[in-house]
Amino acid sequence: MTIRNGLLMLSAAWVVLPSAASAQQAPQSPADIRVIGHRDPEGLLPDQTEPRAVSEVGPDFIVKQAPTLNAFQLVNLLPGANLASSDPYGLSTSSSLTLRGLGQDQIAVVMEGAPQNDIGYYYAYPSQFADTENLRRIALAPGSVDIDAPTVVGAGGLLSLSLDDPKATRGVLADLSLGSSAMRRVFARVDTGTIGNSGLKAFLSYSNTRADNWRGAGFDTRQHVDAKLLREWGNGNRASLALSYNDANSSSYPSPTLADWQAQGRKFNYDAAYTPGNTRYWELYRAPFRNLYASAPIHLVLTDRLTLDTTTYLQFGYGNSPYGTQLATTGNFLGNQQLADPIALPGAVNGVATVLGNYTGDQMRAGQVAKLTLQAGVHRLTAGLWFDYGTDRVTQTYGAVGSDGRPADPWGYPSRAIRTADGRLLAYENQRTVTVTKSVFVADSIALTPLLTVDIGFKGVNLLRNGRNFLPGPQDRVRRNSFVPLPQAAVRYAIDDRQQLFANIATHFRTPNEFTLYNSYYEGAISTQGTDRLKNEYSVSQEVGYRYIGPNLSASVTGFHYKFRNRQLATVVDNGGALVNSTLNAGGQTSYGVDGEIDYRPAKGVSLYVSGEYLRARIDDDLPVGADFLPTRGKRAVSSPTLQLGGGGTYDDGHLFGSIAGKYVGRQYATFTNDESIKGYATLDLSIGVHLADWLDGKRTDLRLNGINVTDPHILAGVQAVTTNARDTVGRGSTVITGNAPSYFIGGGAAVVATLSRAF
């Protein structure tokens, strides 16, 4: 899917064919290639010839949406995408995206060719991504990832973000937005134009956003900087450097159980006022994070048949996901050691103090992916390497809280945390993990005929984790080493210059996250046993699809099938008060379904769009729990709605523009035994705007009004923490397996945003 003049469009391929003369010759040179296709009356469709399902969101659509929306929110209408967002503005990290029922930790995200997923837990955090004004393209491939993508996840698909190139002429763009919940945002971007005779051009942008929580007490702040430096020369050579810096302090929205929701609804919030001993005061649940992403993609044309592509990247991040708790001056443990001497706790009353529980992560990641591509007759050969080195320092410490309930150090720096009487860091968790990933990949795209192309490829991935548990106890060093071969193949056939058929088969794997390696302790005893023996998830996926592109109608339909071994499901566990991302092994799973989308353009400036998905996802095995088995075989997979429908329309006549977008998501189960679920729901977004340039000085000036969730549905939007069973269940061996209630995301409420955009 792409966007044309503000119109939501399907992605359908132009067919790239050899000319009649060159079809009888080999090898082909670039000059022999011509494009066969039909330009749509309202613009150019992207050249999409990949043998897999791919949809796109482009800048002409993005610019008409509320500027606070993140990339996950912008792809929500696409087939198979299901976003559970607890914040209408996209500022909070309390959200989850699934594709074809596969979770956010299964979806690979790259920006400017660099990975965005957390190296330890595989999550990507959309509120940290580039500002939407700087995004040129958001591409979503729900079934597979590119063979050269620097990622070890991807069974759920690939989300690719591309930054806008710097403009060739100098210019300034400024946005001012005001909205409900006291939201205010400013954005400014400066383009240098081409700098002298250097051929360099660059842009630098800054945004500042603040908004009150739409429910409960608290507010969010976000400062963001994007920059890009670009140099192009010769016949297609290109080198760039992209930077994205994010500094945010986001409120965590509490996630209720079903009983909490039925009893309190949207009133299930943290407390607005502090009283002594209160651990649910809102200021104890604000999560500050700072992140820097740098990426340097280079494309070099070495000869008329050989090209080199490299991307070098570097990432830094530090943040805290705090919570309120109480700590006693005596009776404490450090790992498996009981502390004989009392701890000095500021503000302690009768030996007990309210403290800030810190869950901090300090990450660094660097890597490079490089590939050579050679055109040799009918073969396009690719070979490459990927290397990635990352460190993750995780501590769960405690910090002082003042008499007014405010943390002395909301960032949770270890240097300012509470210590034992002998000066050691008092920590519930204290570890450092080094993850090294090495990959080699080769591929061949064979043009068997002018209409038929077959792709085959192989990717070998080695992932090594070395870690140290700094807590006293039987565990010191941890290690896990995995190597997995990942073959893939695809075929595409051009029926004519408007129609394509494609099919593919791909393999994916994922090693358990780093949390599973480490022991956790409670009152001196091991509460969670770390292990390196959990099996890797492995899956095989297939797609069969058809595309059509016409002057007024575009359409795509894709059938898909997945088979999983050791399916890993993301959940959240309470680890000493901190809500920690973890995984559950759900055994085997089989999924199949159909995605479809249609875009109809009955008149200039008018577009009507419909998308849908049918999904059947079933658990293949009974789940082992203790010495028994839960009866889960044949049950529906969690967070996998059977039916999703999206639809909308856009209008733009050059003066007035507007859009409407609706989404329906069916019932979602939250447990492996299917004994608890949330019902289906629908959302609706509206926008209206006016182009003012013709009435002013001819420079771009837009005024728009965006309505988010305008029907204000009171809903549970998704599952935050899945469990095996919500109710006590009799296992296959006749033992009673105790239930544990899942928790959910409360869907974001209604919001209205007015934005004035002006170019200078």
Disulfide bonds with the S-S distance in Angstrom:
none
